[in-house]
Amino acid sequence: QYPLGVGRKGKGGSGGSGGGGGGAVVPVTVDGDGKLNYDGIVKQGNLATQLVKSRHADLLPKDQSEMDLARPDETMADETTKRTQAAMDALVAGQAQKGGAQVKQAGESQFIKYTPAAALDGSAQARGAPTQRVIRMVEKAPDPLEPSKFRMVKAPRGAGSPPVPVMHSPPRKVSVQDQADWKIPQCVSNWKNTQGYTIPLDKRLAADGRGLQEVAINDNFAKLSEALYVAEQKARESVEYRAKISKELALREKEKKEADLRELAQRARLERTGGVLAGRQVDAMAA
């Protein structure tokens, strides 16, 4: 509720700076332009000795002509060398102490009794060789200056300064042929796509080189298609001829059946008329 003791009663004024709050009141400072400088609020705690960029001007690019690019003198170089040497010595000493502590925690040397295989069958005693041996095993202390055994992959660092200008030849007018020659298609691989780009199918087909190959069709394909067409026509003709013959046979069979039925009807009609005439003759004779 009271961050850094700000707003707590009894901690204000001079007592706040010397009490338990410890820097609750930050003095007001201004920069060279007379504007308020808020670096004192940001540089509290562990950030007091670090470079903190809290202004908008820190985000703008600086003009190299206004920067002091002079090389340091020998005094500054010696001080930097001594400070770097002291930091390296402290780092090596810390690594050495850390390694020694690890070896001490791992345990002291161990003694292992070893019996060779030759001592079991008795041949070692005949040669006068010792039957048992004592091996002392000590853990090897790590080297503080040894490089890391694991490969550390780091992300590429961004450019810290503008790129070096490249000197070009005098500009000249570009012709249409030059523009066509400089249209280099991008590399499209069917095996690798590390960036995960979505490549259209026409680009893949163009990169495959299929358009550069001349397609040659064998003459046997035409002969085969012609032979299949002739066989199909013959099969159609044979099917039509068989259908025509079967139709004619069915028509003849139908005509034959109709003739038989007509003959049966005529015979039945004759028989019926013949019986009627015979009956009439008998009646006439009886009368």
C-alpha positions in Angstrom: 0.0 0.0 0.0 3.0 2.3 0.7 5.6 1.7 -2.1 9.0 2.7 -0.8 7.3 4.2 2.2 5.7 7.0 0.2 2.6 8.5 1.9 3.2 6.8 5.2 2.6 9.1 8.1 5.6 10.0 10.3 8.1 9.3 7.5 8.0 12.7 5.7 10.5 15.5 5.6 14.0 15.0 6.8 13.0 12.1 9.0 11.9 10.2 5.9 15.2 10.2 4.3 17.0 9.0 7.4 14.4 6.6 8.6 13.3 3.2 7.5 11.8 4.5 4.2 15.3 5.0 2.8 14.9 7.5 -0.1 11.2 8.0 -0.1 11.6 11.7 -1.1 13.6 12.2 -4.2 15.2 15.7 -4.8 14.1 17.5 -7.9 16.8 17.9 -10.6 16.9 19.5 -14.0 19.0 18.8 -17.1 21.1 21.1 -19.2 18.0 22.5 -21.0 16.2 23.4 -17.7 13.7 20.6 -18.0 12.8 18.3 -15.1 15.0 15.2 -15.0 13.2 12.0 -13.8 16.3 9.8 -13.8 16.4 10.0 -10.0 13.1 8.1 -9.7 14.2 5.4 -12.1 17.7 5.0 -10.7 16.7 3.6 -7.3 18.0 0.5 -5.7 20.1 -1.7 -8.0 19.9 0.7 -11.0 21.8 3.5 -9.2 25.1 2.6 -10.9 23.6 1.7 -14.3 22.9 3.7 -17.4 19.2 4.3 -17.6 17.7 5.9 -20.7 14.4 7.5 -19.7 14.0 10.4 -22.1 12.6 10.6 -25.6 15.9 12.1 -26.8 17.6 8.8 -26.0 15.5 7.0 -28.7 16.5 9.4 -31.5 19.5 8.7 -33.7 22.6 10.7 -32.9 24.5 12.7 -35.5 28.0 11.3 -36.0 29.4 14.7 -36.8 28.5 15.9 -33.3 29.8 12.8 -31.5 33.3 12.8 -29.9 35.0 10.0 -31.9 38.5 10.8 -30.7 40.6 7.8 -29.5 41.3 7.6 -25.8 44.6 8.7 -24.5 47.2 6.4 -22.8 46.0 7.2 -19.3 42.4 6.2 -20.0 43.6 3.1 -21.8 45.8 2.0 -18.8 42.9 2.5 -16.4 40.6 0.5 -18.6 43.2 -2.3 -18.9 43.7 -2.4 -15.1 39.9 -2.4 -14.4 39.5 -5.3 -16.9 42.4 -7.2 -15.5 40.9 -6.9 -12.0 37.5 -8.1 -13.1 39.1 -11.1 -14.9 41.1 -12.0 -11.8 38.0 -11.8 -9.6 36.1 -14.0 -12.1 38.9 -16.6 -12.2 39.3 -16.7 -8.5 35.5 -17.1 -8.0 35.5 -20.0 -10.5 38.5 -21.7 -8.8 36.9 -21.4 -5.3 33.6 -22.7 -6.7 35.4 -25.7 -8.3 37.3 -26.4 -5.1 34.1 -26.4 -3.1 32.6 -28.8 -5.5 35.5 -31.2 -5.2 35.4 -31.0 -1.4 31.7 -31.7 -1.3 32.1 -34.7 -3.6 34.3 -36.4 -1.0 37.9 -37.3 -0.4 39.9 -39.9 -2.2 38.6 -43.5 -2.1 40.6 -46.7 -1.9 39.5 -49.6 -3.9 40.8 -53.2 -3.5 41.3 -54.9 -6.9 41.9 -58.6 -7.5 43.2 -59.5 -11.0 41.8 -62.5 -12.8 45.2 -64.1 -13.0 45.3 -64.2 -9.1 42.2 -66.4 -9.0 43.6 -69.3 -10.9 47.0 -69.3 -9.1 49.2 -68.4 -12.1 50.1 -65.0 -10.6 51.6 -66.6 -7.4 53.8 -68.8 -9.6 55.2 -65.8 -11.4 55.6 -63.8 -8.1 53.0 -61.2 -9.1 50.9 -59.5 -6.4 47.5 -61.1 -5.9 45.7 -57.9 -4.9 46.1 -54.3 -5.7 44.8 -51.1 -4.0 43.7 -48.3 -6.3 43.3 -44.7 -5.1 40.5 -42.8 -6.9 40.4 -39.0 -6.7 37.8 -36.8 -8.4 39.4 -34.5 -11.0 39.0 -30.8 -10.2 37.4 -28.8 -13.0 39.5 -26.2 -14.8 38.0 -22.7 -14.3 39.4 -21.5 -17.7 38.1 -24.5 -19.6 35.6 -23.5 -22.3 32.1 -24.7 -22.1 31.4 -28.2 -23.3 28.0 -27.3 -24.5 27.3 -25.2 -27.6 25.6 -22.0 -26.8 23.6 -20.7 -29.8 23.0 -17.0 -29.6 20.7 -14.8 -31.6 22.4 -12.6 -34.1 23.1 -9.1 -32.8 21.5 -6.2 -34.5 23.5 -3.5 -36.2 24.7 -1.0 -33.7 25.6 1.7 -36.2 24.5 2.7 -39.7 26.0 0.6 -42.5 29.1 1.6 -44.3 28.3 3.5 -47.4 29.1 1.7 -50.6 30.7 3.6 -53.5 28.8 3.2 -56.7 29.7 4.0 -60.3 28.0 7.0 -62.0 24.3 6.3 -62.7 23.5 5.4 -66.3 20.2 4.9 -68.1 18.9 1.3 -67.7 17.6 -0.3 -70.9 14.7 -2.7 -71.1 17.0 -5.6 -71.8 19.0 -4.8 -68.6 15.8 -4.7 -66.6 14.8 -8.1 -68.0 18.2 -9.5 -67.2 18.1 -8.3 -63.6 14.8 -10.0 -62.9 16.3 -13.0 -61.0 13.7 -15.4 -59.7 13.9 -16.3 -56.1 15.2 -19.7 -55.0 12.4 -22.2 -54.4 13.4 -25.5 -52.9 11.2 -28.6 -52.6 13.2 -29.9 -49.6 14.1 -26.9 -47.4 11.8 -24.1 -46.2 13.5 -22.8 -43.0 11.5 -19.6 -42.9 8.2 -21.3 -43.4 7.0 -19.2 -46.3 3.9 -20.1 -48.2 5.1 -20.6 -51.8 2.5 -20.7 -54.6 2.2 -23.7 -56.8 3.1 -21.8 -60.0 6.4 -20.7 -58.4 7.2 -24.3 -57.4 6.4 -25.6 -60.9 8.5 -22.8 -62.4 11.4 -23.7 -60.1 11.1 -27.4 -60.8 12.3 -26.8 -64.4 9.4 -28.7 -66.0 8.9 -25.9 -68.5 12.4 -26.2 -69.8 12.0 -29.8 -70.8 10.7 -30.7 -74.2 7.9 -33.3 -74.0 8.4 -36.0 -76.7 5.4 -38.3 -77.4 6.1 -41.7 -78.9 4.4 -42.6 -82.2 3.2 -45.9 -80.8 0.6 -43.9 -78.7 -1.1 -42.8 -82.0 -1.0 -46.3 -83.4 -2.5 -47.7 -80.2 -5.3 -45.1 -80.1 -6.1 -45.8 -83.8 -6.1 -49.6 -83.3 -8.5 -49.1 -80.3 -10.8 -46.9 -82.4 -10.9 -49.5 -85.3 -11.6 -52.3 -82.8 -14.4 -50.3 -81.2 -16.0 -49.6 -84.6 -15.9 -53.2 -85.6 -17.3 -54.3 -82.3 -20.2 -51.7 -82.7 -20.9 -53.0 -86.2 -21.0 -56.6 -85.0 -23.3 -55.8 -82.2 -25.6 -53.9 -84.5 -25.6 -56.7 -87.1 -26.5 -59.3 -84.3 -29.2 -57.1 -83.0 -30.7 -56.7 -86.5 -30.6 -60.5 -87.1 -32.3 -61.2 -83.8 -35.0 -58.6 -84.6 -35.7 -60.2 -88.0 -35.9 -63.6 -86.4 -38.3 -62.4 -83.8 -40.5 -60.7 -86.5 -40.6 -63.9 -88.6 -41.5 -65.9 -85.5 -44.3 -63.5 -84.7 -45.6 -63.7 -88.3 -45.5 -67.5 -88.2 -47.5 -67.5 -84.9 -50.1 -65.1 -86.4 -50.5 -67.4 -89.5 -51.0 -70.4 -87.3 -53.6 -68.6 -85.2 -55.4 -67.5 -88.3 -55.4 -71.0 -89.7 -56.8 -72.4 -86.5 -59.5 -69.8 -86.4 -60.5 -70.5 -90.1 -60.6 -74.2 -89.4 -62.8 -73.7 -86.3 -65.1 -71.5 -88.3 -65.5 -74.1 -91.0 -66.2 -76.8 -88.5 -68.9 -74.7 -86.9 -70.6 -73.8 -90.1 -70.4 -77.4 -91.4 -72.2 -78.8 -88.3 -75.1 -76.3 -88.7 -75.7 -77.3 -92.3 -75.7 -81.1 -91.4 -78.4 -80.5 -88.8 -80.6 -78.6 -91.1 -80.4 -81.5 -93.7 -81.6 -84.0 -91.1 -84.6 -81.9 -90.1 -85.6 -81.5 -93.7 -85.5 -85.3 -94.2 -87.6 -86.0 -91.1 -90.3 -83.6 -92.3 
